[in-house]
Amino acid sequence: MTEDQKWPRAAHCLKPFADEVNIDLAVYGVCASLTSISKTGAHETPNAIREALLKYSTYSWSQNIDLGELVARDFGNSEHPDSPEGEETTKRLAKQAKENSKLAIALGGDNSVTFAAMAGAHDLTKAGLITFDAHHDLRDGVSNGSPVRRLVEAGLPGNKIVQIGINDFSNSPQYAKLAKELGILVITRAELRTLTPDQAWAKAITHLGSVATIHVDIDVDVSDRSVVPGCPAAAPGGISADELRQFALLAGKTKTVTSIDITEIDATADSADQRTIRLAALLILEAATGLALRDK
């Protein structure tokens, strides 16, 4: 790539972690794919997202923010996270990233990583969870369809969960019933047609109340399939890429949000123009922009 010193690339701001303090943004990868319900190459995604950051600058025109002013560090990848031992390693990495930064972002990997990314970084009894997902993720067993159920079993109160983007024909009646029984607030894809992202986000934050911290799970298959061909479970009629970017900005701007995960992208199945991976990279930048806006 041709370099221009007056056009800094976003990827160059993300330097390897070296025991610093006062970090603004921490990023780490979780290369999970083996427990996925459908075959996926999601373990290739964290590094692909990092590479996609080379395609973007550090400047948000709409917010007049230069992300080059943030201290951003890359904590590397949690390898072999699909095993119980690897999951514990991921929890430790999530804890390290969160304790050393204002905002930690986990790059999946399939949606199974949400369990370790949240459980390792939060006291679940005092935390809240907001998911952007077409699915409830309350399935039995251990897979990319079960992280929300596992978090509840580990101590997360069901009434401290908000699920945004739940789509028709993407869940069973049994798991929908369980979501209602647990007290989960569901903001469906249909409801989002009548709400702005700001309104939906405000509704979610109000529902969570006075939680100490919030984890945000961005399952990119909440988006319309036309914009995320690298998400195997995405359906026609999901939310737009622009809406998801707005939600990432809102998450980054919210002080109680201390961790985020970006999941369910199969880098090996993306389109030739890498539109799914590029969206994931932009979600990092939008969240980082929100972080920079917190004290302005």
N, C-alpha and C positions, 0 to 999 in steps of 0.2 A: 504493500500500500504506500502511496505517496504521502509523506508527512509534511505538515504545515504547522509551525510553532504557534501560529495564530488560530489554529483549529484543533484544540486539545481533544483527544479521544477519551471517552468515558472509561474505557478499560484501563488506561494508564493511571487512573486515580486509585485503582484497587490494588494496593501493594500487599505483599505477604505480611502476615502478622508476625511481630517479633517482640512480644512481651511489653507492648506499649500500654499506656494508660490514657484515659480521656479520648477514647475512640468514639466517633460518631456512629459510623455504620460498619457492621461486621457481616460478612458473607461467608457461607460455607456450603459445600456440596454434600448431598446424601445420595449415593449411587445405588438406589434400591430398585429392583425390578422382578426379583424371583418369585415373590408371593402375589404378583398381580393376577387378577382374575382372567384377563386376556393377555396374550403374549405381547411383550413390549421391550423396546430397547431403551427404556427410560434411564438406565444406568449411564448412558452416554450423554445425557442431557446437561448435567452441571457444567462440564467443560465446554459444551457447545454454546451455552448461554454466555459464559465468560468471553468466548471468541466473538460472539455477536455484539458485545459491548464495544468492540473496535469500530463498529459502523456508526456509532452515535457520539455526539459531542457532549460536553459537560454543561451546556447552557440551556436553561428553560426560559424561552422568550416570554411566555404568558405570565410567569411568576417573577421574571427578572432575577433568577437564581443561578449562580455558577457553582455546580457541585464540586468543582475543583477546590473550593474552600473547605469542604468537609474532610475530616480524617476518616478514610475508608480503608478497611483491611480485609484480606482474604485469609480465612482460617484453614483453607485446604478442604479436602474431601474425607468423609467418613466412608471407608471402604468396607465391603461385605456387610452392609447394614441389615441384610435380610435374615441373618442368624440371630439368635438371642444374645450372643456375645457381641455381635456387631451393633445390635440395637442399643446395648448398654454403652458402647463406645460413642454412638451418635448422641445419646443423652448427655454424656460428659462434654462432648464437643458443643452441643447446644447450650449447656450451662456456661461453659467458658466464653462462648461468643456473646451471650446475653450479659454476663457479669462484667465484661470488658467494653461494652458499648451501650449507646442509647437505643439502638435498634439492630436486631440480628435477623438476617434473612437466610433461610435454608433453601437451597436449590435442589429440588428433587429431579430425578427419582419419581417413583409412583407415589400415590397418595398415602401409602402405608407410613411414609416418613413423618406425617403429621403427628402421630402418637409420640414418637421419641423427641421430635422438635419441640413439642409443647411440654411434655412431661419432664423433660430434662431442664427446662428453663423457667418453670413456674411452680408455685405452690398451688396445686390444682384446686384445693378447697377455697382459695381466695381469688381465683382467676376466672376470666371469661373467655369464650371462644366465639369468633365470627368466622363462618365458612362461606366462601363463594363457590358454589358447587351445584350441579344439576341433581346430585344424589345425596341421600342422607348419611351414607357411610356408617350404617348401624348393623351391618351384616354380622353373622356368627363367624367364628374362626379368626385367623390372622391373615389379612390381605389388604389390598388397597381399598377394599370396600368396608373395612371395619374400624378405622382409627377413632371415630367419634364414640362408638360403643366402648372401645377399650379405654378411652379417656374417662368416660363416665364410670366404668368399673374401677378405675384407678383413683377416683375421688372427685372428679369434676361434676358439679351439680348440673343436672339436666336443664334447669331453668336459667342457667348462665351460659346457654348456647343459643346463638342466632344463626340460621342458615338462609343465605340469600341466593336466589336463583334456582331454587328447586323446580325442576321442570316436569311437565306432564309426560307420562309414559316412560319415566326414567327410574321409577321406584315401585316397590310392591305394596299392596295394601297392608301387609303385616308390618313392614318397617315404617310405613307412614303412621300406623297406629302406635307403634313404639315411640316415635318422635313426639306424638301428642301426649302420651302417657308420661314421658320424661319431662314435659314442660318446655320443650324446645320451641322457640319462636321461629316460625317459617315465613319468609317473605318470598313468595313464589315468583317465577318468571312472569306469570300473568300479571301479578300485582305491580311488578317493576314497570310495566307499560304505563302506569298512572302515577309513578313516583319519579322524581329526579334522583340521581345518585346521592345528593346531599340529604334529601328527605329520607331515603332508605337508610342511609348511614345514621342519621339522627335517631331514627326509630330503633335501630339496633343498639346504639349506645344507651338510649333511655331504658331499654329493656334490661340491659346488663346491670344498670344501677352502679353502686359504689364498689365495683370490684377493684382489687389492687392492681392487677395487670391484665392485659388482653393479648391473646395470640390470634393471628389472622391466617386462615388457611385459604390460599388462592388456588383452587383446583381449576386449571385453565380450561377444562372441558365444560365449564359453565358458559363458555362463549359459543357463538354460532359456528357451526362446523365449517362454513366457508372461510372463516378467518383463522381457524386452528386445525388444519388438516393433520397436524402432528399429534392431535389428541384422539386416541382411538374411540373414546366413549362420547365425544361431542356430537350433538344432534342439531339438525337444522332448526333455527328458531331460538338459539341461545342469545345471550346478551352480546352487544357489539364490543369490538376491541376498544373503542373509545370509552364506553361505559366502564369497562374493567380498568382502564388506565385511570379514570377519575376516581374509582374506588381505591386503587392503590395509593393515589395521592392523599385521599382522605385518611386512609389507615396510617400512612407515614406522619401525617399532621397531628394525629391524636396521641397525646402524651402518655396515656395508659397502654398504648400498643407498644410492646417491647420486643415482639418477635413476629415474624411472618414466614410462611413457607409458600413456595411456588412449585406446583406439582402437576403430574399426569401428562407430561409432554414426552413423546417418544421422538427423540432427535433423529432416529434412523428412518422414521416414517414421514418426516416433514416434507413439504413441497420443495421444489427446486429453488424457490426464492426465499426459503427459510422463514416464512411469515410467522409461524408459531414460535420458533426460537427468538425471532426478533421482537415479538410481542413480550415474551418473558423478560428479555433484556430491558425493554421499555418499562415494564412493571417495576423493576429494581430502581430505575431512574426516577419514576414517578414517586415511589415510596421515599426515596432519598430526598427528593424535592420537598415533599411534605415534611420530612424530618427537619430540613433547613428552615422551613417556615414556622416551626413550633414556637420560637422565641421572638418572632417578628410581629 
